[in-house]
């Protein structure tokens, strides 16, 4: 596959020469003379390497390098400069550059540096892929189990991990939707960025807008200081919107605009703040019914539901429940080793029918207080029906 190079230099003649020269050596090169426009190209384009000059008008090459590394840590940056000083080289490496070359450009040395940078990116991608393969052998992240239903989920999550498209994770309460979201984040190229989660049902409607978009000091009563919204806090990473169906109708157009423009305006502010996040949402409701009954805007639902992941209920996972317990057994205190026998006695006594389902078991296991006298799975109300 042809390697894709973005050349950034404020000299149009040099850009044209580099495009032609690199094309002659098998690269697909495009150029940009405006560093600000280059940042937009880095965000939107599929690139292998960024080649940038150090001394440019509008933005210094070190600043551009640092921003590229922040926004696309998977894309190596090669820096060019007229001054081959040690200070410039150290500054470029500290800014995250992969390599550093001096002008006048020696084309053969540049080609070698770009080939090495491309190979470096391919190796990082391969390491990330192999990590996913290892995870896939026993599960995906903290999701474990080998039932056919879960194997299909692991395969889907692996295939969409490196995409920036929004993901909607649907499933009954307690099926591990947030675990799936976190596993998806860790397997993505945004893994080094933040994972920011918010439960749309748990935040009061009057505060949710400030929570998502932030506010400036004095924006409303008791706003004694500025607050950064979650969209901006998650910059470079993943924003997880749990219980997305509970998002108030009045707030949905603002969320839609933020997702379309990739900018948001804090309450009381006079300018918008750009952000770069991948949105992963979750719901336990029937998404089509929510749209048909006009409880959720169709024009917001479809971009959020770009990739749909339907987690199977625990009762459909076969041995997944037992494997989940086994996978977490090492974290339980030794004093709890005999407690599964107590569970068998409960079933034998008729208090709980044999084969009864425990809806929400994954949630109860992961949220059980440490050191409690009973395993987390016994904190939930068990029944022989789905909830």
C-alpha positions as a Markdown table, in Angstrom:
| # | Residue | x | y | z |
|---|---|---|---|---|
| 1 | Unk | 0.0 | 0.0 | 0.0 |
| 2 | Unk | 1.3 | 3.5 | -0.9 |
| 3 | Unk | 2.4 | 5.5 | 2.2 |
| 4 | Unk | 0.5 | 8.7 | 2.7 |
| 5 | Unk | 2.7 | 11.8 | 3.6 |
| 6 | Unk | 1.4 | 15.2 | 4.6 |
| 7 | Unk | 4.0 | 17.9 | 3.9 |
| 8 | Unk | 3.6 | 21.2 | 5.9 |
| 9 | Unk | 5.8 | 24.2 | 4.9 |
| 10 | Unk | 5.1 | 27.8 | 4.2 |
| 11 | Unk | 7.2 | 27.7 | 1.1 |
| 12 | Unk | 4.9 | 26.7 | -1.9 |
| 13 | Unk | 7.8 | 26.0 | -4.2 |
| 14 | Unk | 9.4 | 23.6 | -1.7 |
| 15 | Unk | 6.1 | 21.9 | -1.1 |
| 16 | Unk | 5.6 | 21.3 | -4.9 |
| 17 | Unk | 9.2 | 19.9 | -5.2 |
| 18 | Unk | 8.7 | 17.6 | -2.2 |
| 19 | Unk | 5.4 | 16.3 | -3.6 |
| 20 | Unk | 6.9 | 15.5 | -6.9 |
| 21 | Unk | 10.1 | 14.0 | -5.5 |
| 22 | Unk | 8.3 | 11.8 | -3.0 |
| 23 | Unk | 5.8 | 10.7 | -5.6 |
| 24 | Unk | 8.8 | 9.5 | -7.7 |
| 25 | Unk | 9.9 | 7.4 | -4.7 |
| 26 | Unk | 6.5 | 5.7 | -4.3 |
| 27 | Unk | 4.9 | 8.0 | -1.7 |
| 28 | Unk | 1.5 | 9.6 | -2.0 |
| 29 | Unk | 2.3 | 13.1 | -0.8 |
| 30 | Unk | 0.0 | 16.1 | -0.4 |
| 31 | Unk | 1.1 | 19.5 | 0.9 |
| 32 | Unk | -0.2 | 22.3 | 3.1 |
| 33 | Unk | 1.3 | 25.8 | 3.4 |
| 34 | Unk | -0.9 | 26.8 | 6.4 |
| 35 | Unk | -0.2 | 25.0 | 9.7 |
| 36 | Unk | -3.7 | 25.7 | 11.0 |
| 37 | Unk | -5.2 | 24.0 | 7.9 |
| 38 | Unk | -2.7 | 21.2 | 8.3 |
| 39 | Unk | -4.2 | 20.4 | 11.8 |
| 40 | Unk | -7.6 | 20.0 | 10.2 |
| 41 | Unk | -6.1 | 17.7 | 7.6 |
| 42 | Unk | -4.4 | 15.6 | 10.3 |
| 43 | Unk | -7.8 | 15.3 | 12.1 |
| 44 | Unk | -9.8 | 14.3 | 9.0 |
| 45 | Unk | -7.3 | 12.5 | 6.7 |
| 46 | Unk | -5.9 | 9.0 | 6.9 |
| 47 | Unk | -2.1 | 9.6 | 7.1 |
| 48 | Unk | 1.1 | 7.6 | 7.7 |
| 49 | Unk | 3.6 | 10.4 | 8.4 |
| 50 | Unk | 3.6 | 14.2 | 8.8 |
| 51 | Unk | 6.6 | 16.0 | 7.4 |
| 52 | Unk | 6.8 | 19.6 | 8.7 |
| 53 | Unk | 9.2 | 22.6 | 8.6 |
| 54 | Unk | 10.3 | 24.0 | 12.0 |
| 55 | Unk | 10.4 | 27.7 | 11.1 |
| 56 | Unk | 7.0 | 28.8 | 9.7 |
| 57 | Unk | 4.7 | 31.8 | 9.9 |
| 58 | Unk | 1.5 | 31.4 | 11.8 |
| 59 | Unk | 2.6 | 28.5 | 14.0 |
| 60 | Unk | 6.0 | 27.2 | 15.0 |
| 61 | Unk | 6.8 | 23.7 | 13.8 |
| 62 | Unk | 7.3 | 22.5 | 17.4 |
| 63 | Unk | 3.8 | 23.7 | 18.3 |
| 64 | Unk | 2.4 | 21.9 | 15.2 |
| 65 | Unk | 4.3 | 18.8 | 16.1 |
| 66 | Unk | 3.0 | 18.8 | 19.7 |
| 67 | Unk | -0.6 | 19.2 | 18.5 |
| 68 | Unk | -0.3 | 16.5 | 15.9 |
| 69 | Unk | 1.1 | 14.1 | 18.5 |
| 70 | Unk | -1.8 | 15.1 | 20.9 |
| 71 | Unk | -4.5 | 14.6 | 18.2 |
| 72 | Unk | -3.0 | 11.6 | 16.4 |
| 73 | Unk | -0.5 | 9.8 | 18.5 |
| 74 | Unk | -0.4 | 7.0 | 16.0 |
| 75 | Unk | 1.0 | 9.3 | 13.2 |
| 76 | Unk | 4.8 | 9.9 | 13.4 |
| 77 | Unk | 6.1 | 13.4 | 12.7 |
| 78 | Unk | 9.4 | 14.2 | 10.9 |
| 79 | Unk | 10.7 | 17.7 | 11.4 |
| 80 | Unk | 12.8 | 19.8 | 9.0 |
| 81 | Unk | 14.8 | 22.9 | 9.9 |
| 82 | Unk | 17.4 | 25.2 | 8.4 |
| 83 | Unk | 19.3 | 25.2 | 11.7 |
| 84 | Unk | 20.9 | 21.9 | 12.7 |
| 85 | Unk | 21.5 | 22.9 | 16.3 |
| 86 | Unk | 21.3 | 20.5 | 19.3 |
| 87 | Unk | 18.7 | 22.7 | 20.9 |
| 88 | Unk | 16.4 | 22.4 | 17.9 |
| 89 | Unk | 16.8 | 18.6 | 17.8 |
| 90 | Unk | 16.1 | 18.2 | 21.5 |
| 91 | Unk | 13.1 | 20.5 | 21.2 |
| 92 | Unk | 11.7 | 18.5 | 18.3 |
| 93 | Unk | 12.1 | 15.2 | 20.2 |
| 94 | Unk | 10.5 | 16.6 | 23.3 |
| 95 | Unk | 7.6 | 17.8 | 21.2 |
| 96 | Unk | 7.1 | 14.2 | 20.2 |
| 97 | Unk | 8.8 | 14.1 | 16.8 |
| 98 | Unk | 9.9 | 10.8 | 15.5 |
| 99 | Unk | 12.9 | 12.1 | 13.5 |
| 100 | Unk | 14.7 | 15.4 | 12.7 |
| 101 | Unk | 16.4 | 16.4 | 9.5 |
| 102 | Unk | 18.2 | 19.6 | 8.4 |
| 103 | Unk | 18.0 | 21.8 | 5.3 |
| 104 | Unk | 19.2 | 21.8 | 2.6 |
| 105 | Unk | 17.3 | 18.5 | 2.1 |
| 106 | Unk | 19.1 | 15.4 | 1.0 |
| 107 | Unk | 16.4 | 13.5 | -0.8 |
| 108 | Unk | 17.9 | 10.1 | -0.2 |
| 109 | Unk | 18.2 | 10.7 | 3.6 |
| 110 | Unk | 14.6 | 12.1 | 3.6 |
| 111 | Unk | 13.3 | 9.0 | 1.9 |
| 112 | Unk | 15.1 | 6.7 | 4.4 |
| 113 | Unk | 13.7 | 8.7 | 7.3 |
| 114 | Unk | 10.1 | 8.6 | 5.9 |
| 115 | Unk | 10.4 | 4.8 | 5.2 |
| 116 | Unk | 11.5 | 4.3 | 8.8 |
| 117 | Unk | 8.7 | 6.4 | 10.2 |
| 118 | Unk | 6.1 | 4.5 | 8.1 |
| 119 | Unk | 7.6 | 1.2 | 9.3 |
| 120 | Unk | 7.4 | 2.5 | 12.9 |
| 121 | Unk | 3.7 | 3.2 | 12.5 |
| 122 | Unk | 3.1 | -0.2 | 10.9 |
| 123 | Unk | 4.9 | -1.9 | 13.8 |
| 124 | Unk | 2.8 | 0.0 | 16.3 |
| 125 | Unk | -0.4 | -1.0 | 14.5 |
| 126 | Unk | 0.8 | -4.6 | 14.4 |
| 127 | Unk | 1.5 | -4.6 | 18.1 |
| 128 | Unk | -1.9 | -3.2 | 18.8 |
| 129 | Unk | -3.5 | -5.8 | 16.6 |
| 130 | Unk | -1.6 | -8.6 | 18.3 |
| 131 | Unk | -2.7 | -7.4 | 21.7 |
| 132 | Unk | -6.3 | -7.5 | 20.5 |
| 133 | Unk | -5.7 | -11.1 | 19.2 |
| 134 | Unk | -4.4 | -12.1 | 22.7 |
| 135 | Unk | -7.4 | -10.4 | 24.3 |
| 136 | Unk | -9.7 | -12.1 | 21.8 |
| 137 | Unk | -8.4 | -15.5 | 22.8 |
| 138 | Unk | -10.0 | -15.3 | 26.2 |
| 139 | Unk | -12.3 | -12.3 | 25.7 |
| 140 | Unk | -12.0 | -8.6 | 25.0 |
| 141 | Unk | -10.7 | -6.4 | 27.7 |
| 142 | Unk | -12.6 | -7.2 | 30.9 |
| 143 | Unk | -15.3 | -9.0 | 28.9 |
| 144 | Unk | -14.7 | -12.7 | 29.1 |
| 145 | Unk | -16.4 | -15.9 | 28.0 |
| 146 | Unk | -16.3 | -18.2 | 25.0 |
| 147 | Unk | -20.0 | -18.6 | 24.1 |
| 148 | Unk | -20.7 | -18.0 | 20.3 |
| 149 | Unk | -22.7 | -14.9 | 21.2 |
| 150 | Unk | -19.8 | -13.3 | 23.0 |
| 151 | Unk | -17.3 | -14.4 | 20.4 |
| 152 | Unk | -19.3 | -12.5 | 17.8 |
| 153 | Unk | -19.2 | -9.4 | 20.1 |
| 154 | Unk | -15.4 | -9.7 | 20.5 |
| 155 | Unk | -15.0 | -9.9 | 16.7 |
| 156 | Unk | -17.2 | -6.8 | 16.1 |
| 157 | Unk | -15.4 | -4.8 | 18.8 |
| 158 | Unk | -12.0 | -5.7 | 17.4 |
| 159 | Unk | -13.0 | -4.7 | 13.9 |
| 160 | Unk | -14.4 | -1.3 | 14.9 |
| 161 | Unk | -11.8 | -0.4 | 17.6 |
| 162 | Unk | -9.6 | 1.8 | 15.4 |
| 163 | Unk | -12.5 | 3.6 | 13.8 |
| 164 | Unk | -13.4 | 7.1 | 15.0 |
| 165 | Unk | -17.1 | 6.4 | 14.2 |
| 166 | Unk | -19.6 | 6.7 | 17.1 |
| 167 | Unk | -20.7 | 3.5 | 18.7 |
| 168 | Unk | -24.0 | 2.6 | 20.4 |
| 169 | Unk | -23.9 | -0.3 | 22.8 |
| 170 | Unk | -27.3 | -1.7 | 23.6 |
| 171 | Unk | -28.3 | -4.4 | 26.0 |
| 172 | Unk | -30.2 | -5.2 | 29.2 |
| 173 | Unk | -29.1 | -3.6 | 32.4 |
| 174 | Unk | -26.1 | -5.3 | 33.9 |
| 175 | Unk | -24.8 | -6.9 | 30.6 |
| 176 | Unk | -21.5 | -5.0 | 30.8 |
| 177 | Unk | -22.1 | -2.1 | 28.5 |
| 178 | Unk | -19.5 | 0.2 | 30.2 |
| 179 | Unk | -17.0 | -2.7 | 30.4 |
| 180 | Unk | -17.4 | -3.0 | 26.6 |
| 181 | Unk | -17.0 | 0.7 | 26.1 |
| 182 | Unk | -13.8 | 0.8 | 28.2 |
| 183 | Unk | -12.4 | -2.3 | 26.4 |
| 184 | Unk | -13.2 | -0.6 | 23.1 |
| 185 | Unk | -11.3 | 2.5 | 24.2 |
| 186 | Unk | -8.2 | 0.6 | 25.4 |
| 187 | Unk | -8.1 | -1.3 | 22.1 |
| 188 | Unk | -8.3 | 1.9 | 20.0 |
| 189 | Unk | -5.6 | 4.3 | 18.8 |
| 190 | Unk | -7.1 | 6.7 | 21.5 |
| 191 | Unk | -6.0 | 4.4 | 24.3 |
| 192 | Unk | -3.4 | 6.9 | 25.5 |
| 193 | Unk | -6.2 | 9.6 | 25.8 |
| 194 | Unk | -8.8 | 10.0 | 28.5 |
| 195 | Unk | -11.9 | 7.8 | 29.0 |
| 196 | Unk | -14.6 | 10.1 | 30.4 |
| 197 | Unk | -17.9 | 8.6 | 31.4 |
| 198 | Unk | -21.2 | 10.3 | 32.3 |
| 199 | Unk | -24.6 | 8.7 | 33.2 |
| 200 | Unk | -27.2 | 10.9 | 31.5 |
| 201 | Unk | -29.9 | 9.5 | 33.8 |
| 202 | Unk | -27.9 | 10.3 | 37.0 |
| 203 | Unk | -27.3 | 14.0 | 36.4 |
| 204 | Unk | -30.2 | 16.4 | 37.0 |
| 205 | Unk | -31.5 | 17.9 | 33.8 |
| 206 | Unk | -30.7 | 21.4 | 35.0 |
| 207 | Unk | -27.0 | 20.5 | 35.5 |
| 208 | Unk | -26.4 | 18.2 | 32.5 |
| 209 | Unk | -25.8 | 20.9 | 30.0 |
| 210 | Unk | -23.1 | 22.4 | 32.3 |
| 211 | Unk | -21.7 | 18.9 | 32.9 |
| 212 | Unk | -21.3 | 18.2 | 29.1 |
| 213 | Unk | -20.3 | 21.7 | 27.8 |
| 214 | Unk | -18.9 | 23.4 | 30.9 |
| 215 | Unk | -19.5 | 27.0 | 32.1 |
| 216 | Unk | -17.6 | 30.2 | 32.8 |
| 217 | Unk | -17.5 | 32.0 | 36.1 |
| 218 | Unk | -20.8 | 33.8 | 36.8 |
| 219 | Unk | -22.7 | 31.9 | 34.1 |
| 220 | Unk | -25.5 | 31.2 | 36.6 |
| 221 | Unk | -26.1 | 31.4 | 40.3 |
| 222 | Unk | -23.4 | 29.7 | 42.3 |
| 223 | Unk | -21.1 | 29.5 | 39.3 |
| 224 | Unk | -18.2 | 30.8 | 41.4 |
| 225 | Unk | -15.5 | 29.3 | 39.1 |
| 226 | Unk | -15.2 | 28.1 | 35.5 |
| 227 | Unk | -15.7 | 24.4 | 34.7 |
| 228 | Unk | -14.4 | 22.5 | 31.7 |
| 229 | Unk | -17.1 | 20.4 | 30.1 |
| 230 | Unk | -16.8 | 16.6 | 29.5 |
| 231 | Unk | -16.6 | 17.0 | 25.8 |
| 232 | Unk | -13.4 | 19.0 | 26.2 |
| 233 | Unk | -12.1 | 16.9 | 29.1 |
| 234 | Unk | -12.3 | 13.8 | 26.8 |
| 235 | Unk | -10.3 | 15.6 | 24.1 |
| 236 | Unk | -8.0 | 13.0 | 22.4 |
| 237 | Unk | -9.9 | 10.1 | 23.9 |
| 238 | Unk | -13.4 | 8.7 | 24.3 |
| 239 | Unk | -16.5 | 10.2 | 25.8 |
| 240 | Unk | -18.9 | 7.5 | 27.1 |
| 241 | Unk | -22.6 | 8.7 | 27.3 |
| 242 | Unk | -24.3 | 6.1 | 29.4 |
| 243 | Unk | -28.1 | 5.9 | 29.4 |
| 244 | Unk | -28.1 | 8.1 | 26.3 |
| 245 | Unk | -31.9 | 7.6 | 25.9 |
| 246 | Unk | -32.4 | 9.7 | 29.1 |
| 247 | Unk | -30.8 | 12.7 | 27.4 |
| 248 | Unk | -33.5 | 15.5 | 27.8 |
| 249 | Unk | -35.1 | 16.5 | 24.5 |
| 250 | Unk | -34.3 | 20.2 | 25.0 |
| 251 | Unk | -30.6 | 19.3 | 25.2 |
| 252 | Unk | -30.4 | 17.0 | 22.2 |
| 253 | Unk | -30.1 | 19.7 | 19.5 |
| 254 | Unk | -27.1 | 21.2 | 21.4 |
| 255 | Unk | -25.4 | 17.7 | 21.6 |
| 256 | Unk | -26.1 | 17.2 | 17.9 |
| 257 | Unk | -24.5 | 20.5 | 16.9 |
| 258 | Unk | -21.5 | 19.7 | 19.1 |
| 259 | Unk | -21.0 | 16.4 | 17.4 |
| 260 | Unk | -21.4 | 17.9 | 13.9 |
| 261 | Unk | -19.1 | 20.8 | 14.4 |
| 262 | Unk | -16.7 | 19.2 | 16.9 |
| 263 | Unk | -17.0 | 22.4 | 18.9 |
| 264 | Unk | -19.0 | 23.4 | 22.0 |
| 265 | Unk | -19.7 | 26.6 | 23.8 |
| 266 | Unk | -19.5 | 26.6 | 27.6 |
| 267 | Unk | -22.5 | 28.3 | 29.3 |
| 268 | Unk | -21.9 | 32.0 | 29.5 |
| 269 | Unk | -18.9 | 32.0 | 27.1 |
| 270 | Unk | -18.7 | 34.1 | 23.9 |
| 271 | Unk | -16.6 | 31.6 | 21.9 |
| 272 | Unk | -16.6 | 27.9 | 21.1 |
| 273 | Unk | -14.0 | 25.4 | 22.2 |
| 274 | Unk | -12.9 | 22.7 | 19.7 |
| 275 | Unk | -12.6 | 19.1 | 20.8 |
| 276 | Unk | -11.6 | 15.8 | 19.3 |
| 277 | Unk | -13.4 | 12.8 | 20.9 |
| 278 | Unk | -14.9 | 9.5 | 19.9 |
| 279 | Unk | -18.4 | 9.1 | 21.3 |
| 280 | Unk | -19.5 | 5.8 | 22.7 |
| 281 | Unk | -23.1 | 5.7 | 24.0 |
| 282 | Unk | -25.1 | 3.0 | 25.8 |
| 283 | Unk | -28.8 | 2.3 | 26.4 |
| 284 | Unk | -31.0 | -0.4 | 27.7 |
| 285 | Unk | -34.0 | 0.8 | 25.7 |
| 286 | Unk | -35.4 | -0.1 | 22.3 |
| 287 | Unk | -33.7 | 2.6 | 20.1 |
| 288 | Unk | -36.2 | 2.4 | 17.2 |
| 289 | Unk | -39.1 | 2.7 | 19.6 |
| 290 | Unk | -37.6 | 5.7 | 21.3 |
| 291 | Unk | -37.3 | 7.5 | 17.9 |
| 292 | Unk | -40.7 | 6.4 | 16.7 |
| 293 | Unk | -42.4 | 7.7 | 19.9 |
| 294 | Unk | -40.4 | 11.0 | 19.5 |
| 295 | Unk | -38.7 | 10.6 | 22.8 |
| 296 | Unk | -35.4 | 10.9 | 21.0 |
| 297 | Unk | -34.5 | 12.9 | 17.9 |
| 298 | Unk | -33.9 | 10.9 | 14.8 |
| 299 | Unk | -31.2 | 13.3 | 13.5 |
| 300 | Unk | -29.2 | 12.7 | 16.7 |
| 301 | Unk | -29.8 | 9.0 | 17.0 |
| 302 | Unk | -28.4 | 8.0 | 13.6 |
| 303 | Unk | -25.0 | 9.7 | 14.1 |
| 304 | Unk | -24.7 | 8.2 | 17.6 |
| 305 | Unk | -25.8 | 4.8 | 16.2 |
| 306 | Unk | -23.2 | 4.7 | 13.4 |
| 307 | Unk | -22.0 | 1.4 | 14.7 |
| 308 | Unk | -24.4 | -0.7 | 16.7 |
| 309 | Unk | -23.3 | -3.3 | 19.2 |
| 310 | Unk | -26.0 | -5.4 | 20.8 |
| 311 | Unk | -24.8 | -7.2 | 24.0 |
| 312 | Unk | -26.5 | -10.5 | 24.6 |
| 313 | Unk | -28.3 | -11.0 | 27.9 |
| 314 | Unk | -26.5 | -13.2 | 30.5 |
| 315 | Unk | -29.0 | -16.0 | 30.0 |
| 316 | Unk | -27.9 | -16.2 | 26.3 |
| 317 | Unk | -24.2 | -16.5 | 27.1 |
| 318 | Unk | -24.1 | -20.2 | 28.1 |
| 319 | Unk | -21.1 | -20.6 | 30.3 |
| 320 | Unk | -20.2 | -17.0 | 30.2 |
| 321 | Unk | -21.5 | -16.4 | 33.8 |
| 322 | Unk | -19.4 | -19.1 | 35.3 |
| 323 | Unk | -16.4 | -17.9 | 33.3 |
| 324 | Unk | -17.0 | -14.4 | 34.5 |
| 325 | Unk | -16.9 | -15.7 | 38.1 |
| 326 | Unk | -13.8 | -17.7 | 37.4 |
| 327 | Unk | -12.1 | -14.8 | 35.8 |
| 328 | Unk | -12.7 | -12.7 | 38.9 |
| 329 | Unk | -12.0 | -15.4 | 41.5 |
| 330 | Unk | -8.4 | -14.3 | 42.0 |
| 331 | Unk | -9.6 | -10.9 | 43.3 |
| 332 | Unk | -11.8 | -12.4 | 46.1 |
| 333 | Unk | -10.5 | -12.8 | 49.6 |
| 334 | Unk | -9.6 | -16.4 | 50.6 |
| 335 | Unk | -12.4 | -16.3 | 53.2 |
| 336 | Unk | -15.0 | -16.2 | 50.4 |
| 337 | Unk | -13.8 | -19.5 | 48.9 |
| 338 | Unk | -16.6 | -21.5 | 50.5 |
| 339 | Unk | -19.4 | -19.1 | 49.5 |
| 340 | Unk | -20.3 | -20.8 | 46.2 |
| 341 | Unk | -21.4 | -23.7 | 48.4 |
| 342 | Unk | -23.7 | -21.4 | 50.2 |
| 343 | Unk | -25.2 | -20.5 | 46.9 |
| 344 | Unk | -25.8 | -24.2 | 46.2 |
| 345 | Unk | -27.6 | -24.5 | 49.5 |
| 346 | Unk | -29.9 | -21.6 | 48.6 |
| 347 | Unk | -30.9 | -23.3 | 45.4 |
| 348 | Unk | -31.3 | -26.7 | 47.1 |
| 349 | Unk | -33.5 | -25.1 | 49.8 |
| 350 | Unk | -35.9 | -23.9 | 47.1 |
| 351 | Unk | -35.4 | -20.2 | 47.9 |
| 352 | Unk | -33.9 | -19.7 | 44.4 |
| 353 | Unk | -35.0 | -22.0 | 41.6 |
| 354 | Unk | -32.3 | -24.0 | 39.9 |
| 355 | Unk | -31.1 | -22.3 | 36.8 |
| 356 | Unk | -32.5 | -18.9 | 37.8 |
| 357 | Unk | -31.1 | -15.9 | 36.1 |
| 358 | Unk | -29.4 | -13.0 | 38.0 |
| 359 | Unk | -30.0 | -10.0 | 35.8 |
| 360 | Unk | -27.4 | -7.3 | 36.3 |
| 361 | Unk | -24.8 | -9.8 | 37.7 |
| 362 | Unk | -21.9 | -8.2 | 35.9 |
| 363 | Unk | -22.8 | -4.8 | 37.3 |
| 364 | Unk | -23.2 | -6.2 | 40.8 |
| 365 | Unk | -19.8 | -8.0 | 40.6 |
| 366 | Unk | -17.9 | -5.0 | 39.4 |
| 367 | Unk | -19.5 | -2.6 | 41.9 |
| 368 | Unk | -19.6 | -4.8 | 45.0 |
| 369 | Unk | -17.9 | -3.1 | 48.0 |
| 370 | Unk | -14.5 | -4.6 | 48.7 |
| 371 | Unk | -14.2 | -6.7 | 51.8 |
| 372 | Unk | -17.9 | -7.3 | 52.2 |
| 373 | Unk | -18.9 | -10.6 | 53.6 |
| 374 | Unk | -20.6 | -11.8 | 50.4 |
| 375 | Unk | -19.5 | -11.9 | 46.8 |
| 376 | Unk | -20.7 | -9.1 | 44.6 |
| 377 | Unk | -23.1 | -11.4 | 42.7 |
| 378 | Unk | -25.2 | -11.9 | 45.9 |
| 379 | Unk | -25.9 | -8.2 | 46.3 |
| 380 | Unk | -28.3 | -8.1 | 43.4 |
| 381 | Unk | -31.9 | -9.4 | 43.6 |
| 382 | Unk | -32.1 | -12.6 | 41.6 |
| 383 | Unk | -35.1 | -13.9 | 39.7 |
| 384 | Unk | -36.0 | -16.5 | 37.2 |
| 385 | Unk | -37.0 | -14.0 | 34.6 |
| 386 | Unk | -35.2 | -11.3 | 32.6 |
| 387 | Unk | -35.4 | -7.7 | 33.8 |
